[in-house]
Amino acid sequence: FYCAEDDKCIIGEWQCDNYPDCSDGTDELGYTCTSDQFKCSNGRCIANSWHCDGEDDCADGSDEAGC
């Protein structure tokens, strides 16, 4: 997968692995969370049980917003 902003390639298996390997996160765009996951504002998927658990699991605070 080509990371345009970084001008680098990453291993294709890293695309949509729930971890942004490109600095702009384009390798995670289009990833769909499963029914037992919470989708963070930054596109990351975390376990539903981590939503509103008092810890910032999304790394952007979206899983704790409005709790």
N, C-alpha and C positions, 0 to 999 in steps of 0.2 A: 504494500500500500504506500502511495506517495504522499508525504506530508508537504504540501506546497509552501506553507509559511516557514517551515524549517529547512526546506530544500533537501529533504532526505527521504529515504525509504525505510519502512519498518516491515517486519515479518508479517505476512498476510494473516496469520493466525492471531496476531495482536489486535487486528481490527475487530471492533465490537466485542472486546473481552472485558468490558466494564472498567477499564483503566485507560485514561487518556495518555497515549504515547506521543502524540503530536502536540506541540505547545498550544495550538489553537483548538485542540479537541476534535478535529475533523474525523479522526479514525473511529470515533464513537457515535457520530451522527447517524441517525437511522436505526440505532439499536432499540429494540422494544423490550421493556421489562416484562418478566413473567408475572402471572397473577399473584404470586406470593412475594412480590417485590414492590418497593416504593420507588418512584422515579423522582430523582432530585432535580432541582431547577437547572443544574449544569449538565443534565443528561445521564448522570450516573445512576445505577440501580443498586439499591440496598435491600436487605431483608425487611419485610413489613414490621417485624418486631423491633427494629432499630428506630422506626419512626416515632418521634416524641419520647425517646428514652433518656433525654437529658444530655446526650452526647452528640456532637456534630459529626455524624458519620458521612455526610455528603461532601464535606470540606468547603461548603458554601453556606451552611446554616439552614438550608431550606427544609431539612428534615425536622428541625426544631421550631420553625416559624409557626406561630399561631397555635401552639400547643397549650 
